[in-house]
Amino acid sequence: MATEDGRHRGIHIGGVHGAFAIGDHNTVTHNENATGRPGADPAHEELLAAVRQLRQDLARVIETPQVTLLSAELGDAQEEIETTGRTAPGRLDRLRAALSDAGTVTGMLASGAAVGQAVAALLGG
């Protein structure tokens, strides 16, 4: 491609996120989902949002062994959902037990109730 002054300049691409094609008759398919996580379903997305909120809220409460355990379970659940889009078998049961053990703290937090409801929904009741 010649510019007005007659010099030829190529194409410069500074950075790309997603998919692109250059040239005639190309087809581009880009399948990355909106979250960037594989297989993230709405129920796990809801749980992830609630887990993040509860983790923030727990950072402002007095640390007890039950809160420490719950914080660890929440962190593991968050990492797992962010990585795989879901929770492995047993994770929800451990999270439910940790919520129950820290009930005196989580019972006062709306975020604790939200995590409990999301876990119950995924466990079927």
Buried (B, 14 or more C-beta within 10 A) or exposed (E): EEEEEEEEEEEEEEEEEEEEEEEEEEEEEEEEEEBEBEEBEEBBBBBBBBBBBBBEBBEEBEEEEBBEBBBEBBEBBBEBBBEBBBBEEEBBEBBBEBBEBBBEBBEEBEBBBBBBEBBEEBEEE
